[in-house]
Amino acid sequence: MTSDIKRTFYPIVNYSDPVKAMEWLEKAFGFVPHHVYKDDEGRVVHGEMRYDTGVLMFGNGEPGTSAVYVAVDDPDAHHDRAKAAGAEIFRELADQDYGSRDYAARDPEGNEWYFGTYRS
């Protein structure tokens, strides 16, 4: 993998037990652990695994649900555009501990979309 790859889309899959899921994804599909972020109580709140040049994000949430994270260069302008178009913003634009500035919205069908500056 070269360092000049600029990833833009990241699928997000939720698991009730992210640690167990990460072990299984590695064993069954060959995904390679990349990053794991935990809260103060040691629960996984965000994880990443790689497969070739792709990155899968996962979190501790309702199993069977998924979303998409999209890396954007100007999240403020993107947020304003989405809000003006009537997107349901369910997590307001904010700077995150992991270095991203991002927000989350639902489209008219209820699908979750996350937009921010983070690129794995």
PDB file as gemmi writes it, atoms N, CA and C in Angstrom:
CRYST1    1.000    1.000    1.000  90.00  90.00  90.00 P 1                      
ATOM      1  N   MET A   1       0.847  -1.172   0.000  1.00  0.00           N  
ATOM      2  CA  MET A   1       0.000   0.000   0.000  1.00  0.00           C  
ATOM      3  C   MET A   1       0.891   1.231   0.000  1.00  0.00           C  
ATOM      4  N   THR A   2       0.550   2.172  -0.843  1.00  0.00           N  
ATOM      5  CA  THR A   2       1.332   3.398  -0.914  1.00  0.00           C  
ATOM      6  C   THR A   2       0.706   4.474  -0.048  1.00  0.00           C  
ATOM      7  N   SER A   3       1.524   5.407   0.400  1.00  0.00           N  
ATOM      8  CA  SER A   3       1.029   6.442   1.296  1.00  0.00           C  
ATOM      9  C   SER A   3       0.278   7.554   0.567  1.00  0.00           C  
ATOM     10  N   ASP A   4       0.290   7.541  -0.766  1.00  0.00           N  
ATOM     11  CA  ASP A   4      -0.394   8.603  -1.502  1.00  0.00           C  
ATOM     12  C   ASP A   4      -1.856   8.280  -1.800  1.00  0.00           C  
ATOM     13  N   ILE A   5      -2.371   7.190  -1.277  1.00  0.00           N  
ATOM     14  CA  ILE A   5      -3.781   6.843  -1.464  1.00  0.00           C  
ATOM     15  C   ILE A   5      -4.627   7.802  -0.633  1.00  0.00           C  
ATOM     16  N   LYS A   6      -5.602   8.428  -1.266  1.00  0.00           N  
ATOM     17  CA  LYS A   6      -6.495   9.360  -0.573  1.00  0.00           C  
ATOM     18  C   LYS A   6      -7.868   8.714  -0.482  1.00  0.00           C  
ATOM     19  N   ARG A   7      -8.134   8.103   0.662  1.00  0.00           N  
ATOM     20  CA  ARG A   7      -9.418   7.431   0.868  1.00  0.00           C  
ATOM     21  C   ARG A   7     -10.507   8.464   1.102  1.00  0.00           C  
ATOM     22  N   THR A   8     -11.688   8.170   0.624  1.00  0.00           N  
ATOM     23  CA  THR A   8     -12.801   9.089   0.797  1.00  0.00           C  
ATOM     24  C   THR A   8     -13.986   8.438   1.502  1.00  0.00           C  
ATOM     25  N   PHE A   9     -14.371   7.215   1.125  1.00  0.00           N  
ATOM     26  CA  PHE A   9     -15.527   6.536   1.700  1.00  0.00           C  
ATOM     27  C   PHE A   9     -15.077   5.418   2.635  1.00  0.00           C  
ATOM     28  N   TYR A  10     -15.757   5.317   3.784  1.00  0.00           N  
ATOM     29  CA  TYR A  10     -15.460   4.286   4.755  1.00  0.00           C  
ATOM     30  C   TYR A  10     -16.783   3.661   5.219  1.00  0.00           C  
ATOM     31  N   PRO A  11     -17.026   2.394   4.926  1.00  0.00           N  
ATOM     32  CA  PRO A  11     -18.236   1.775   5.470  1.00  0.00           C  
ATOM     33  C   PRO A  11     -18.100   1.615   6.985  1.00  0.00           C  
ATOM     34  N   ILE A  12     -19.227   1.762   7.685  1.00  0.00           N  
ATOM     35  CA  ILE A  12     -19.269   1.619   9.134  1.00  0.00           C  
ATOM     36  C   ILE A  12     -20.275   0.521   9.464  1.00  0.00           C  
ATOM     37  N   VAL A  13     -19.832  -0.466  10.241  1.00  0.00           N  
ATOM     38  CA  VAL A  13     -20.700  -1.568  10.650  1.00  0.00           C  
ATOM     39  C   VAL A  13     -20.717  -1.592  12.174  1.00  0.00           C  
ATOM     40  N   ASN A  14     -21.905  -1.753  12.767  1.00  0.00           N  
ATOM     41  CA  ASN A  14     -22.038  -1.779  14.221  1.00  0.00           C  
ATOM     42  C   ASN A  14     -22.102  -3.204  14.752  1.00  0.00           C  
ATOM     43  N   TYR A  15     -21.516  -3.403  15.916  1.00  0.00           N  
ATOM     44  CA  TYR A  15     -21.505  -4.703  16.589  1.00  0.00           C  
ATOM     45  C   TYR A  15     -21.812  -4.511  18.064  1.00  0.00           C  
ATOM     46  N   SER A  16     -22.494  -5.483  18.672  1.00  0.00           N  
ATOM     47  CA  SER A  16     -22.743  -5.421  20.109  1.00  0.00           C  
ATOM     48  C   SER A  16     -21.466  -5.697  20.890  1.00  0.00           C  
ATOM     49  N   ASP A  17     -20.532  -6.449  20.294  1.00  0.00           N  
ATOM     50  CA  ASP A  17     -19.242  -6.744  20.925  1.00  0.00           C  
ATOM     51  C   ASP A  17     -18.136  -6.505  19.893  1.00  0.00           C  
ATOM     52  N   PRO A  18     -17.669  -5.253  19.762  1.00  0.00           N  
ATOM     53  CA  PRO A  18     -16.676  -4.928  18.741  1.00  0.00           C  
ATOM     54  C   PRO A  18     -15.372  -5.727  18.851  1.00  0.00           C  
ATOM     55  N   VAL A  19     -14.939  -6.055  20.075  1.00  0.00           N  
ATOM     56  CA  VAL A  19     -13.695  -6.814  20.242  1.00  0.00           C  
ATOM     57  C   VAL A  19     -13.845  -8.205  19.643  1.00  0.00           C  
ATOM     58  N   LYS A  20     -14.936  -8.872  19.955  1.00  0.00           N  
ATOM     59  CA  LYS A  20     -15.183 -10.203  19.408  1.00  0.00           C  
ATOM     60  C   LYS A  20     -15.346 -10.137  17.887  1.00  0.00           C  
ATOM     61  N   ALA A  21     -16.020  -9.089  17.408  1.00  0.00           N  
ATOM     62  CA  ALA A  21     -16.211  -8.923  15.966  1.00  0.00           C  
ATOM     63  C   ALA A  21     -14.875  -8.728  15.262  1.00  0.00           C  
ATOM     64  N   MET A  22     -13.998  -7.939  15.854  1.00  0.00           N  
ATOM     65  CA  MET A  22     -12.697  -7.698  15.245  1.00  0.00           C  
ATOM     66  C   MET A  22     -11.902  -8.998  15.146  1.00  0.00           C  
ATOM     67  N   GLU A  23     -11.930  -9.798  16.185  1.00  0.00           N  
ATOM     68  CA  GLU A  23     -11.239 -11.094  16.157  1.00  0.00           C  
ATOM     69  C   GLU A  23     -11.810 -11.985  15.056  1.00  0.00           C  
ATOM     70  N   TRP A  24     -13.139 -12.002  14.943  1.00  0.00           N  
ATOM     71  CA  TRP A  24     -13.777 -12.843  13.940  1.00  0.00           C  
ATOM     72  C   TRP A  24     -13.484 -12.346  12.530  1.00  0.00           C  
ATOM     73  N   LEU A  25     -13.559 -11.035  12.298  1.00  0.00           N  
ATOM     74  CA  LEU A  25     -13.279 -10.474  10.972  1.00  0.00           C  
ATOM     75  C   LEU A  25     -11.846 -10.784  10.527  1.00  0.00           C  
ATOM     76  N   GLU A  26     -10.925 -10.781  11.482  1.00  0.00           N  
ATOM     77  CA  GLU A  26      -9.541 -11.119  11.160  1.00  0.00           C  
ATOM     78  C   GLU A  26      -9.417 -12.599  10.797  1.00  0.00           C  
ATOM     79  N   LYS A  27     -10.009 -13.450  11.614  1.00  0.00           N  
ATOM     80  CA  LYS A  27      -9.921 -14.897  11.394  1.00  0.00           C  
ATOM     81  C   LYS A  27     -10.669 -15.335  10.141  1.00  0.00           C  
ATOM     82  N   ALA A  28     -11.877 -14.842   9.947  1.00  0.00           N  
ATOM     83  CA  ALA A  28     -12.720 -15.312   8.852  1.00  0.00           C  
ATOM     84  C   ALA A  28     -12.413 -14.658   7.508  1.00  0.00           C  
ATOM     85  N   PHE A  29     -12.161 -13.362   7.510  1.00  0.00           N  
ATOM     86  CA  PHE A  29     -12.049 -12.634   6.254  1.00  0.00           C  
ATOM     87  C   PHE A  29     -10.659 -12.057   5.976  1.00  0.00           C  
ATOM     88  N   GLY A  30      -9.762 -12.127   6.948  1.00  0.00           N  
ATOM     89  CA  GLY A  30      -8.416 -11.624   6.738  1.00  0.00           C  
ATOM     90  C   GLY A  30      -8.238 -10.139   6.935  1.00  0.00           C  
ATOM     91  N   PHE A  31      -9.208  -9.472   7.582  1.00  0.00           N  
ATOM     92  CA  PHE A  31      -9.038  -8.053   7.890  1.00  0.00           C  
ATOM     93  C   PHE A  31      -7.907  -7.909   8.908  1.00  0.00           C  
ATOM     94  N   VAL A  32      -7.200  -6.796   8.851  1.00  0.00           N  
ATOM     95  CA  VAL A  32      -6.073  -6.553   9.747  1.00  0.00           C  
ATOM     96  C   VAL A  32      -6.433  -5.397  10.688  1.00  0.00           C  
ATOM     97  N   PRO A  33      -6.327  -5.611  12.016  1.00  0.00           N  
ATOM     98  CA  PRO A  33      -6.615  -4.524  12.948  1.00  0.00           C  
ATOM     99  C   PRO A  33      -5.715  -3.321  12.671  1.00  0.00           C  
ATOM    100  N   HIS A  34      -6.313  -2.125  12.782  1.00  0.00           N  
ATOM    101  CA  HIS A  34      -5.556  -0.910  12.500  1.00  0.00           C  
ATOM    102  C   HIS A  34      -5.611   0.052  13.690  1.00  0.00           C  
ATOM    103  N   HIS A  35      -6.776   0.524  14.071  1.00  0.00           N  
ATOM    104  CA  HIS A  35      -6.941   1.423  15.223  1.00  0.00           C  
ATOM    105  C   HIS A  35      -8.125   0.951  16.054  1.00  0.00           C  
ATOM    106  N   VAL A  36      -8.014   1.124  17.366  1.00  0.00           N  
ATOM    107  CA  VAL A  36      -9.128   0.884  18.268  1.00  0.00           C  
ATOM    108  C   VAL A  36      -9.144   2.024  19.287  1.00  0.00           C  
ATOM    109  N   TYR A  37     -10.284   2.701  19.400  1.00  0.00           N  
ATOM    110  CA  TYR A  37     -10.447   3.794  20.350  1.00  0.00           C  
ATOM    111  C   TYR A  37     -11.461   3.364  21.405  1.00  0.00           C  
ATOM    112  N   LYS A  38     -11.084   3.534  22.684  1.00  0.00           N  
ATOM    113  CA  LYS A  38     -11.948   3.119  23.794  1.00  0.00           C  
ATOM    114  C   LYS A  38     -12.335   4.321  24.639  1.00  0.00           C  
ATOM    115  N   ASP A  39     -13.487   4.196  25.318  1.00  0.00           N  
ATOM    116  CA  ASP A  39     -13.907   5.250  26.231  1.00  0.00           C  
ATOM    117  C   ASP A  39     -13.198   5.063  27.574  1.00  0.00           C  
ATOM    118  N   ASP A  40     -13.525   5.907  28.537  1.00  0.00           N  
ATOM    119  CA  ASP A  40     -12.866   5.858  29.843  1.00  0.00           C  
ATOM    120  C   ASP A  40     -13.129   4.559  30.601  1.00  0.00           C  
ATOM    121  N   GLU A  41     -14.177   3.845  30.211  1.00  0.00           N  
ATOM    122  CA  GLU A  41     -14.506   2.574  30.869  1.00  0.00           C  
ATOM    123  C   GLU A  41     -13.953   1.371  30.112  1.00  0.00           C  
ATOM    124  N   GLY A  42     -13.191   1.637  29.050  1.00  0.00           N  
ATOM    125  CA  GLY A  42     -12.563   0.556  28.309  1.00  0.00           C  
ATOM    126  C   GLY A  42     -13.405  -0.062  27.208  1.00  0.00           C  
ATOM    127  N   ARG A  43     -14.590   0.493  26.939  1.00  0.00           N  
ATOM    128  CA  ARG A  43     -15.446  -0.016  25.864  1.00  0.00           C  
ATOM    129  C   ARG A  43     -14.990   0.556  24.531  1.00  0.00           C  
ATOM    130  N   VAL A  44     -15.004  -0.284  23.510  1.00  0.00           N  
ATOM    131  CA  VAL A  44     -14.634   0.177  22.173  1.00  0.00           C  
ATOM    132  C   VAL A  44     -15.742   1.079  21.645  1.00  0.00           C  
ATOM    133  N   VAL A  45     -15.387   2.308  21.268  1.00  0.00           N  
ATOM    134  CA  VAL A  45     -16.356   3.230  20.684  1.00  0.00           C  
ATOM    135  C   VAL A  45     -16.127   3.392  19.186  1.00  0.00           C  
ATOM    136  N   HIS A  46     -14.918   3.055  18.740  1.00  0.00           N  
ATOM    137  CA  HIS A  46     -14.601   3.137  17.312  1.00  0.00           C  
ATOM    138  C   HIS A  46     -13.401   2.247  17.038  1.00  0.00           C  
ATOM    139  N   GLY A  47     -13.490   1.501  15.948  1.00  0.00           N  
ATOM    140  CA  GLY A  47     -12.370   0.671  15.540  1.00  0.00           C  
ATOM    141  C   GLY A  47     -12.207   0.720  14.037  1.00  0.00           C  
ATOM    142  N   GLU A  48     -11.031   0.339  13.589  1.00  0.00           N  
ATOM    143  CA  GLU A  48     -10.755   0.299  12.156  1.00  0.00           C  
ATOM    144  C   GLU A  48      -9.951  -0.947  11.838  1.00  0.00           C  
ATOM    145  N   MET A  49     -10.293  -1.553  10.711  1.00  0.00           N  
ATOM    146  CA  MET A  49      -9.541  -2.685  10.202  1.00  0.00           C  
ATOM    147  C   MET A  49      -9.280  -2.439   8.723  1.00  0.00           C  
ATOM    148  N   ARG A  50      -8.157  -2.940   8.252  1.00  0.00           N  
ATOM    149  CA  ARG A  50      -7.791  -2.766   6.843  1.00  0.00           C  
ATOM    150  C   ARG A  50      -7.876  -4.084   6.107  1.00  0.00           C  
ATOM    151  N   TYR A  51      -8.133  -3.961   4.829  1.00  0.00           N  
ATOM    152  CA  TYR A  51      -8.063  -5.087   3.903  1.00  0.00           C  
ATOM    153  C   TYR A  51      -7.558  -4.504   2.594  1.00  0.00           C  
ATOM    154  N   ASP A  52      -6.325  -4.853   2.225  1.00  0.00           N  
ATOM    155  CA  ASP A  52      -5.669  -4.276   1.054  1.00  0.00           C  
ATOM    156  C   ASP A  52      -5.661  -2.754   1.226  1.00  0.00           C  
ATOM    157  N   THR A  53      -6.243  -1.993   0.316  1.00  0.00           N  
ATOM    158  CA  THR A  53      -6.254  -0.542   0.462  1.00  0.00           C  
ATOM    159  C   THR A  53      -7.542  -0.034   1.108  1.00  0.00           C  
ATOM    160  N   GLY A  54      -8.468  -0.926   1.439  1.00  0.00           N  
ATOM    161  CA  GLY A  54      -9.739  -0.526   2.031  1.00  0.00           C  
ATOM    162  C   GLY A  54      -9.687  -0.461   3.545  1.00  0.00           C  
ATOM    163  N   VAL A  55     -10.585   0.330   4.110  1.00  0.00           N  
ATOM    164  CA  VAL A  55     -10.698   0.465   5.554  1.00  0.00           C  
ATOM    165  C   VAL A  55     -12.156   0.262   5.943  1.00  0.00           C  
ATOM    166  N   LEU A  56     -12.377  -0.594   6.938  1.00  0.00           N  
ATOM    167  CA  LEU A  56     -13.694  -0.831   7.514  1.00  0.00           C  
ATOM    168  C   LEU A  56     -13.695  -0.185   8.886  1.00  0.00           C  
ATOM    169  N   MET A  57     -14.697   0.646   9.159  1.00  0.00           N  
ATOM    170  CA  MET A  57     -14.864   1.228  10.489  1.00  0.00           C  
ATOM    171  C   MET A  57     -15.973   0.475  11.195  1.00  0.00           C  
ATOM    172  N   PHE A  58     -15.860   0.362  12.513  1.00  0.00           N  
ATOM    173  CA  PHE A  58     -16.926  -0.296  13.256  1.00  0.00           C  
ATOM    174  C   PHE A  58     -17.043   0.339  14.626  1.00  0.00           C  
ATOM    175  N   GLY A  59     -18.225   0.151  15.187  1.00  0.00           N  
ATOM    176  CA  GLY A  59     -18.485   0.730  16.493  1.00  0.00           C  
ATOM    177  C   GLY A  59     -19.360  -0.163  17.329  1.00  0.00           C  
ATOM    178  N   ASN A  60     -19.614   0.298  18.533  1.00  0.00           N  
ATOM    179  CA  ASN A  60     -20.458  -0.414  19.476  1.00  0.00           C  
ATOM    180  C   ASN A  60     -21.864   0.141  19.312  1.00  0.00           C  
ATOM    181  N   GLY A  61     -22.698  -0.574  18.585  1.00  0.00           N  
ATOM    182  CA  GLY A  61     -24.044  -0.089  18.311  1.00  0.00           C  
ATOM    183  C   GLY A  61     -24.981  -1.225  18.001  1.00  0.00           C  
ATOM    184  N   GLU A  62     -26.120  -0.898  17.461  1.00  0.00           N  
ATOM    185  CA  GLU A  62     -27.136  -1.897  17.142  1.00  0.00           C  
ATOM    186  C   GLU A  62     -26.626  -2.805  16.032  1.00  0.00           C  
ATOM    187  N   PRO A  63     -26.458  -4.099  16.319  1.00  0.00           N  
ATOM    188  CA  PRO A  63     -25.965  -5.019  15.297  1.00  0.00           C  
ATOM    189  C   PRO A  63     -26.867  -5.024  14.073  1.00  0.00           C  
ATOM    190  N   GLY A  64     -26.248  -5.202  12.931  1.00  0.00           N  
ATOM    191  CA  GLY A  64     -27.001  -5.250  11.686  1.00  0.00           C  
ATOM    192  C   GLY A  64     -27.251  -3.902  11.069  1.00  0.00           C  
ATOM    193  N   THR A  65     -26.832  -2.831  11.733  1.00  0.00           N  
ATOM    194  CA  THR A  65     -26.983  -1.503  11.151  1.00  0.00           C  
ATOM    195  C   THR A  65     -25.638  -1.063  10.582  1.00  0.00           C  
ATOM    196  N   SER A  66     -25.698  -0.217   9.614  1.00  0.00           N  
ATOM    197  CA  SER A  66     -24.464   0.277   9.015  1.00  0.00           C  
ATOM    198  C   SER A  66     -24.657   1.711   8.564  1.00  0.00           C  
ATOM    199  N   ALA A  67     -23.549   2.344   8.219  1.00  0.00           N  
ATOM    200  CA  ALA A  67     -23.566   3.735   7.781  1.00  0.00           C  
ATOM    201  C   ALA A  67     -22.347   3.944   6.896  1.00  0.00           C  
ATOM    202  N   VAL A  68     -22.166   5.174   6.434  1.00  0.00           N  
ATOM    203  CA  VAL A  68     -21.009   5.508   5.615  1.00  0.00           C  
ATOM    204  C   VAL A  68     -20.366   6.768   6.173  1.00  0.00           C  
ATOM    205  N   TYR A  69     -19.043   6.739   6.298  1.00  0.00           N  
ATOM    206  CA  TYR A  69     -18.268   7.923   6.659  1.00  0.00           C  
ATOM    207  C   TYR A  69     -17.620   8.426   5.379  1.00  0.00           C  
ATOM    208  N   VAL A  70     -17.724   9.723   5.129  1.00  0.00           N  
ATOM    209  CA  VAL A  70     -17.142  10.327   3.933  1.00  0.00           C  
ATOM    210  C   VAL A  70     -16.172  11.423   4.375  1.00  0.00           C  
ATOM    211  N   ALA A  71     -14.919  11.308   3.948  1.00  0.00           N  
ATOM    212  CA  ALA A  71     -13.918  12.334   4.255  1.00  0.00           C  
ATOM    213  C   ALA A  71     -14.123  13.513   3.312  1.00  0.00           C  
ATOM    214  N   VAL A  72     -14.211  14.703   3.889  1.00  0.00           N  
ATOM    215  CA  VAL A  72     -14.385  15.932   3.109  1.00  0.00           C  
ATOM    216  C   VAL A  72     -13.331  16.946   3.551  1.00  0.00           C  
ATOM    217  N   ASP A  73     -12.988  17.836   2.651  1.00  0.00           N  
ATOM    218  CA  ASP A  73     -11.963  18.825   2.956  1.00  0.00           C  
ATOM    219  C   ASP A  73     -12.487  19.998   3.783  1.00  0.00           C  
ATOM    220  N   ASP A  74     -13.759  20.369   3.622  1.00  0.00           N  
ATOM    221  CA  ASP A  74     -14.337  21.527   4.319  1.00  0.00           C  
ATOM    222  C   ASP A  74     -15.652  21.103   4.982  1.00  0.00           C  
ATOM    223  N   PRO A  75     -15.559  20.508   6.184  1.00  0.00           N  
ATOM    224  CA  PRO A  75     -16.779  20.017   6.824  1.00  0.00           C  
ATOM    225  C   PRO A  75     -17.770  21.113   7.202  1.00  0.00           C  
ATOM    226  N   ASP A  76     -17.280  22.310   7.460  1.00  0.00           N  
ATOM    227  CA  ASP A  76     -18.193  23.411   7.811  1.00  0.00           C  
ATOM    228  C   ASP A  76     -19.108  23.753   6.641  1.00  0.00           C  
ATOM    229  N   ALA A  77     -18.521  23.925   5.463  1.00  0.00           N  
ATOM    230  CA  ALA A  77     -19.318  24.225   4.270  1.00  0.00           C  
ATOM    231  C   ALA A  77     -20.228  23.055   3.926  1.00  0.00           C  
ATOM    232  N   HIS A  78     -19.714  21.833   4.098  1.00  0.00           N  
ATOM    233  CA  HIS A  78     -20.519  20.647   3.795  1.00  0.00           C  
ATOM    234  C   HIS A  78     -21.722  20.564   4.725  1.00  0.00           C  
ATOM    235  N   HIS A  79     -21.492  20.802   6.005  1.00  0.00           N  
ATOM    236  CA  HIS A  79     -22.559  20.800   7.007  1.00  0.00           C  
ATOM    237  C   HIS A  79     -23.636  21.825   6.655  1.00  0.00           C  
ATOM    238  N   ASP A  80     -23.198  23.043   6.310  1.00  0.00           N  
ATOM    239  CA  ASP A  80     -24.152  24.106   5.990  1.00  0.00           C  
ATOM    240  C   ASP A  80     -24.990  23.745   4.759  1.00  0.00           C  
ATOM    241  N   ARG A  81     -24.363  23.147   3.770  1.00  0.00           N  
ATOM    242  CA  ARG A  81     -25.071  22.733   2.554  1.00  0.00           C  
ATOM    243  C   ARG A  81     -26.115  21.661   2.889  1.00  0.00           C  
ATOM    244  N   ALA A  82     -25.701  20.655   3.678  1.00  0.00           N  
ATOM    245  CA  ALA A  82     -26.629  19.575   4.050  1.00  0.00           C  
ATOM    246  C   ALA A  82     -27.809  20.112   4.847  1.00  0.00           C  
ATOM    247  N   LYS A  83     -27.519  20.999   5.795  1.00  0.00           N  
ATOM    248  CA  LYS A  83     -28.582  21.576   6.627  1.00  0.00           C  
ATOM    249  C   LYS A  83     -29.556  22.384   5.773  1.00  0.00           C  
ATOM    250  N   ALA A  84     -29.020  23.171   4.839  1.00  0.00           N  
ATOM    251  CA  ALA A  84     -29.868  23.982   3.952  1.00  0.00           C  
ATOM    252  C   ALA A  84     -30.752  23.108   3.064  1.00  0.00           C  
ATOM    253  N   ALA A  85     -30.274  21.896   2.756  1.00  0.00           N  
ATOM    254  CA  ALA A  85     -31.045  20.979   1.914  1.00  0.00           C  
ATOM    255  C   ALA A  85     -32.048  20.159   2.722  1.00  0.00           C  
ATOM    256  N   GLY A  86     -32.084  20.371   4.032  1.00  0.00           N  
ATOM    257  CA  GLY A  86     -33.059  19.682   4.867  1.00  0.00           C  
ATOM    258  C   GLY A  86     -32.586  18.391   5.490  1.00  0.00           C  
ATOM    259  N   ALA A  87     -31.279  18.122   5.466  1.00  0.00           N  
ATOM    260  CA  ALA A  87     -30.765  16.908   6.116  1.00  0.00           C  
ATOM    261  C   ALA A  87     -31.039  16.979   7.613  1.00  0.00           C  
ATOM    262  N   GLU A  88     -31.391  15.850   8.191  1.00  0.00           N  
ATOM    263  CA  GLU A  88     -31.591  15.772   9.637  1.00  0.00           C  
ATOM    264  C   GLU A  88     -30.214  15.618  10.289  1.00  0.00           C  
ATOM    265  N   ILE A  89     -29.714  16.672  10.893  1.00  0.00           N  
ATOM    266  CA  ILE A  89     -28.418  16.641  11.563  1.00  0.00           C  
ATOM    267  C   ILE A  89     -28.644  16.060  12.957  1.00  0.00           C  
ATOM    268  N   PHE A  90     -28.092  14.874  13.227  1.00  0.00           N  
ATOM    269  CA  PHE A  90     -28.307  14.293  14.550  1.00  0.00           C  
ATOM    270  C   PHE A  90     -27.060  14.339  15.422  1.00  0.00           C  
ATOM    271  N   ARG A  91     -25.936  14.718  14.865  1.00  0.00           N  
ATOM    272  CA  ARG A  91     -24.745  15.030  15.660  1.00  0.00           C  
ATOM    273  C   ARG A  91     -24.122  16.268  15.030  1.00  0.00           C  
ATOM    274  N   GLU A  92     -24.169  17.362  15.769  1.00  0.00           N  
ATOM    275  CA  GLU A  92     -23.715  18.649  15.232  1.00  0.00           C  
ATOM    276  C   GLU A  92     -22.221  18.649  14.950  1.00  0.00           C  
ATOM    277  N   LEU A  93     -21.825  19.544  14.091  1.00  0.00           N  
ATOM    278  CA  LEU A  93     -20.440  19.737  13.701  1.00  0.00           C  
ATOM    279  C   LEU A  93     -19.595  20.031  14.938  1.00  0.00           C  
ATOM    280  N   ALA A  94     -18.498  19.279  15.105  1.00  0.00           N  
ATOM    281  CA  ALA A  94     -17.632  19.459  16.277  1.00  0.00           C  
ATOM    282  C   ALA A  94     -16.250  18.885  16.014  1.00  0.00           C  
ATOM    283  N   ASP A  95     -15.275  19.407  16.745  1.00  0.00           N  
ATOM    284  CA  ASP A  95     -13.928  18.860  16.715  1.00  0.00           C  
ATOM    285  C   ASP A  95     -13.901  17.632  17.616  1.00  0.00           C  
ATOM    286  N   GLN A  96     -13.312  16.542  17.135  1.00  0.00           N  
ATOM    287  CA  GLN A  96     -13.276  15.278  17.867  1.00  0.00           C  
ATOM    288  C   GLN A  96     -11.902  15.044  18.492  1.00  0.00           C  
ATOM    289  N   ASP A  97     -11.844  14.202  19.531  1.00  0.00           N  
ATOM    290  CA  ASP A  97     -10.587  13.879  20.208  1.00  0.00           C  
ATOM    291  C   ASP A  97      -9.573  13.223  19.279  1.00  0.00           C  
ATOM    292  N   TYR A  98     -10.042  12.508  18.254  1.00  0.00           N  
ATOM    293  CA  TYR A  98      -9.142  11.793  17.343  1.00  0.00           C  
ATOM    294  C   TYR A  98      -8.674  12.659  16.173  1.00  0.00           C  
ATOM    295  N   GLY A  99      -8.953  13.971  16.244  1.00  0.00           N  
ATOM    296  CA  GLY A  99      -8.399  14.892  15.270  1.00  0.00           C  
ATOM    297  C   GLY A  99      -9.297  15.290  14.122  1.00  0.00           C  
ATOM    298  N   SER A 100     -10.482  14.743  14.053  1.00  0.00           N  
ATOM    299  CA  SER A 100     -11.393  15.077  12.963  1.00  0.00           C  
ATOM    300  C   SER A 100     -12.334  16.206  13.372  1.00  0.00           C  
ATOM    301  N   ARG A 101     -12.815  16.915  12.394  1.00  0.00           N  
ATOM    302  CA  ARG A 101     -13.931  17.849  12.583  1.00  0.00           C  
ATOM    303  C   ARG A 101     -15.048  17.254  11.760  1.00  0.00           C  
ATOM    304  N   ASP A 102     -16.151  16.849  12.415  1.00  0.00           N  
ATOM    305  CA  ASP A 102     -17.185  16.151  11.664  1.00  0.00           C  
ATOM    306  C   ASP A 102     -18.584  16.351  12.223  1.00  0.00           C  
ATOM    307  N   TYR A 103     -19.545  15.836  11.475  1.00  0.00           N  
ATOM    308  CA  TYR A 103     -20.949  15.868  11.870  1.00  0.00           C  
ATOM    309  C   TYR A 103     -21.632  14.631  11.300  1.00  0.00           C  
ATOM    310  N   ALA A 104     -22.862  14.378  11.735  1.00  0.00           N  
ATOM    311  CA  ALA A 104     -23.611  13.223  11.253  1.00  0.00           C  
ATOM    312  C   ALA A 104     -25.030  13.639  10.900  1.00  0.00           C  
ATOM    313  N   ALA A 105     -25.546  13.036   9.822  1.00  0.00           N  
ATOM    314  CA  ALA A 105     -26.883  13.381   9.328  1.00  0.00           C  
ATOM    315  C   ALA A 105     -27.600  12.137   8.825  1.00  0.00           C  
ATOM    316  N   ARG A 106     -28.915  12.248   8.740  1.00  0.00           N  
ATOM    317  CA  ARG A 106     -29.723  11.188   8.136  1.00  0.00           C  
ATOM    318  C   ARG A 106     -30.305  11.715   6.831  1.00  0.00           C  
ATOM    319  N   ASP A 107     -30.349  10.833   5.842  1.00  0.00           N  
ATOM    320  CA  ASP A 107     -30.990  11.202   4.581  1.00  0.00           C  
ATOM    321  C   ASP A 107     -32.493  10.981   4.705  1.00  0.00           C  
ATOM    322  N   PRO A 108     -33.294  11.311   3.697  1.00  0.00           N  
ATOM    323  CA  PRO A 108     -34.749  11.180   3.807  1.00  0.00           C  
ATOM    324  C   PRO A 108     -35.253   9.762   4.094  1.00  0.00           C  
ATOM    325  N   GLU A 109     -34.433   8.739   3.815  1.00  0.00           N  
ATOM    326  CA  GLU A 109     -34.824   7.352   4.096  1.00  0.00           C  
ATOM    327  C   GLU A 109     -34.322   6.868   5.455  1.00  0.00           C  
ATOM    328  N   GLY A 110     -33.633   7.736   6.200  1.00  0.00           N  
ATOM    329  CA  GLY A 110     -33.152   7.382   7.532  1.00  0.00           C  
ATOM    330  C   GLY A 110     -31.747   6.794   7.575  1.00  0.00           C  
ATOM    331  N   ASN A 111     -31.062   6.708   6.436  1.00  0.00           N  
ATOM    332  CA  ASN A 111     -29.693   6.208   6.426  1.00  0.00           C  
ATOM    333  C   ASN A 111     -28.772   7.216   7.084  1.00  0.00           C  
ATOM    334  N   GLU A 112     -27.781   6.710   7.837  1.00  0.00           N  
ATOM    335  CA  GLU A 112     -26.852   7.588   8.535  1.00  0.00           C  
ATOM    336  C   GLU A 112     -25.619   7.857   7.684  1.00  0.00           C  
ATOM    337  N   TRP A 113     -25.227   9.125   7.654  1.00  0.00           N  
ATOM    338  CA  TRP A 113     -24.051   9.586   6.924  1.00  0.00           C  
ATOM    339  C   TRP A 113     -23.203  10.422   7.875  1.00  0.00           C  
ATOM    340  N   TYR A 114     -21.915  10.139   7.896  1.00  0.00           N  
ATOM    341  CA  TYR A 114     -20.964  10.881   8.707  1.00  0.00           C  
ATOM    342  C   TYR A 114     -19.982  11.573   7.776  1.00  0.00           C  
ATOM    343  N   PHE A 115     -19.731  12.855   7.988  1.00  0.00           N  
ATOM    344  CA  PHE A 115     -18.828  13.638   7.143  1.00  0.00           C  
ATOM    345  C   PHE A 115     -17.814  14.345   8.031  1.00  0.00           C  
ATOM    346  N   GLY A 116     -16.534  14.248   7.649  1.00  0.00           N  
ATOM    347  CA  GLY A 116     -15.507  14.914   8.442  1.00  0.00           C  
ATOM    348  C   GLY A 116     -14.152  14.863   7.777  1.00  0.00           C  
ATOM    349  N   THR A 117     -13.168  15.376   8.475  1.00  0.00           N  
ATOM    350  CA  THR A 117     -11.819  15.510   7.925  1.00  0.00           C  
ATOM    351  C   THR A 117     -10.942  14.286   8.142  1.00  0.00           C  
ATOM    352  N   TYR A 118     -11.397  13.325   8.945  1.00  0.00           N  
ATOM    353  CA  TYR A 118     -10.566  12.155   9.261  1.00  0.00           C  
ATOM    354  C   TYR A 118     -10.328  11.296   8.028  1.00  0.00           C  
ATOM    355  N   ARG A 119      -9.087  10.966   7.791  1.00  0.00           N  
ATOM    356  CA  ARG A 119      -8.698  10.027   6.733  1.00  0.00           C  
ATOM    357  C   ARG A 119      -7.747   9.028   7.363  1.00  0.00           C  
ATOM    358  N   SER A 120      -8.081   7.768   7.297  1.00  0.00           N  
ATOM    359  CA  SER A 120      -7.255   6.733   7.907  1.00  0.00           C  
ATOM    360  C   SER A 120      -6.025   6.462   7.068  1.00  0.00           C  
TER     361      SER A 120                                                      
END                                                                             
